[in-house]
Amino acid sequence: MSRPDADAAPSSGDEHGRPDAPLGRVLRILESFDQTHPALTVPELAARTGLPSSSVYRIVRELIAYGLLERAGDGMLRTTLRLWELGTRSAPRLRLRSIALPFMEDLRRIVQQHTQLSVLDGTDTVYLERLQASSGVRNIMSPAQRVPARVTSSGLLLAAYLPPYRQTEILGADVGEHWLVAEPPPGARVHEATIEELRRLTARFRRDNFASLPGWITPDTAGISVPVRDRTGEVVAALSLILDNDPALIDSCLPALRATGASISRFLGWDPPARG
């Protein structure tokens, strides 16, 4: 009987409670790459994943062989377009992005502000698309980026339409280890809101069908969001603008944002109730 590989011995799992199976180890390595760590060495991957270096070396060799990682001339490891290609095949949410994109381009042209489309995944906001405005403020978000929902206008707006137990998961999520909080870019400062404040905000956002978070990530910017609904009326995405933290500017851009969100929703089959 052969001796088991010591590196492959099962453990209790990662910090999310996921089993430490071979596929889980691959995922932990791929998840180590993010906006603040786009390139890593094997020792850095071992430190970030908590996996033995021998396991990381072996998995990295396989990921390179399958074209999911590449080693640059400086010896650093980076993810490849192959990952993006696999992730975009037959994804239903990409149909939403394709439908929304022409409307988003029109909105950006009208208001000249950064325009974003995002959805919920677990307790996070994932950006399906971001259109940069040349005259807009600095925007630290990018497409396919994952950010805790509780710190963004889009995430809190989407949470506002969920059942109470899902809201509790999102509003109570621990965000301290996320790069946006733990290693924020220069000038960024995430607002540390209490659960009570978050509950008041989501109740107001649901009532108003609109979310605004001025100065929550960077003091000089604001995020404003409106819902996008499908044919059943369910909120499936948030359409957002990132703009100067200026109440007059927010008020002037809001009608176009609302109209665009409603137009995308109608294209998805939503039939808004008639006003009485």
Order of alpha helices (4+ residues) and beta strands (2+ residues): alpha-alpha-alpha-beta-beta-alpha-alpha-beta-beta-beta-alpha-alpha-alpha-alpha-beta-beta-beta-alpha
